[in-house]
Amino acid sequence: MNAVPLSAHCTQAPPIEPICGMATFYFDLVGDLAASDVFGLECPSVQAARQHARLVANRTAVENPQLVREGNYVSVRNARGYEVYRVPISRQRGDRA
């Protein structure tokens, strides 16, 4: 799977100290192609993390259409490891493979 570019709302997590006012979220692929996010992204809000998860799910669907099926999704975890959101891997209307 190709790397997914960061959305305008999130930046790559700094290695040592978090940016004030930002929280780290982790975007895992769950299902047929499981992958854990070990680096995370700094996002200003849960809403921004949700938006990024939708972009990741959509891009994954476009680049890997075989993963568009029930049970495959992007899970968003907060810094404590709790899932705060999940979005199925699916294409948005109008997207092309």
C-alpha positions in Angstrom: 0.0 0.0 0.0 1.3 3.5 -0.9 1.9 6.1 1.8 -1.1 8.3 2.5 -0.3 12.0 2.6 -1.2 13.8 5.7 -4.3 16.0 5.6 -4.1 19.7 6.1 -5.5 19.2 9.6 -2.8 16.9 10.9 0.9 16.8 11.0 3.4 14.0 11.7 3.8 13.5 15.4 7.1 15.0 16.7 9.5 12.4 18.1 10.0 14.0 21.6 7.5 16.6 22.7 3.9 17.1 21.4 2.8 20.5 20.1 0.8 22.4 22.7 -2.9 22.0 22.1 -2.5 19.0 19.8 -3.3 15.3 20.5 -1.7 12.2 19.0 -4.0 9.9 17.1 -3.2 6.5 15.6 -4.7 5.2 12.3 -4.8 1.4 12.1 -6.0 -0.7 9.2 -8.2 -3.5 10.5 -9.4 -6.6 8.5 -7.8 -8.4 5.6 -4.7 -6.2 5.6 -4.1 -5.4 9.3 -1.5 -2.7 10.0 -0.8 -0.8 13.2 0.2 2.9 13.1 3.2 3.2 15.4 4.0 6.8 14.7 0.6 8.6 15.0 -0.4 12.0 13.9 -0.8 15.2 15.8 -4.3 16.6 15.3 -6.0 19.6 16.8 -9.3 17.7 17.5 -11.1 14.4 17.3 -13.0 15.9 14.3 -9.8 16.5 12.4 -8.7 12.9 13.2 -12.0 11.6 11.9 -11.6 13.6 8.7 -8.1 12.2 8.2 -9.4 8.7 8.8 -12.0 9.1 6.1 -9.3 10.3 3.7 -7.2 7.2 4.6 -10.1 4.9 4.1 -11.0 6.4 0.8 -7.5 6.4 -0.5 -7.0 2.8 0.6 -10.1 1.9 -1.3 -9.0 3.6 -4.4 -5.5 2.2 -4.4 -6.5 -1.3 -3.2 -10.1 -2.0 -4.3 -9.8 -5.6 -3.2 -10.0 -4.3 0.4 -13.4 -2.7 -0.1 -15.5 -5.3 1.8 -17.3 -5.7 5.1 -14.9 -6.0 8.0 -12.1 -3.8 6.6 -11.9 -0.4 8.2 -9.6 2.3 9.6 -9.6 2.5 13.4 -8.6 5.7 15.1 -7.0 5.4 18.5 -6.2 8.2 21.0 -2.8 8.4 22.8 -4.2 6.1 25.6 -5.0 3.4 23.0 -8.8 3.7 23.1 -10.6 3.5 19.8 -12.4 6.8 19.3 -13.7 6.3 15.7 -13.8 3.8 12.9 -14.6 4.2 9.2 -15.1 1.4 6.7 -12.7 1.2 3.8 -14.9 2.4 0.9 -14.9 4.8 -2.0 -16.6 8.1 -2.0 -19.1 8.7 -4.8 -17.3 9.9 -7.9 -13.9 8.4 -7.0 -12.3 6.3 -9.6 -9.8 3.4 -9.2 
